[in-house]
Amino acid sequence: MVDALGTLPGKIRTHTDGKAYDRIIVSDAMANGLSGLELDSVQIREHRHGKGEERRLYTDHYPIMAVFKVR
């Protein structure tokens, strides 16, 4: 199994407190294109809703997305 977020450079934040709690785990076959799909990219979309503690009223997690391409 492969942590798709491991493909991203630098510090990874999936949570408003600056930590990376959330993960996308894929099989080795999907990570390397052996299953007909290949991991193409991973995105973390930091939201800007609210200010300070008010941000937690919306959500404290950032959406993360893995994109695959057909091989």
Secondary structure, DSSP 8 states (H G I E B T S, - for coil): -EEGGGGS-S----BTTS------EE-HHHHHTTTSEEEEEEEE-----SSGGGGGGT-SB--EEEEEEE-
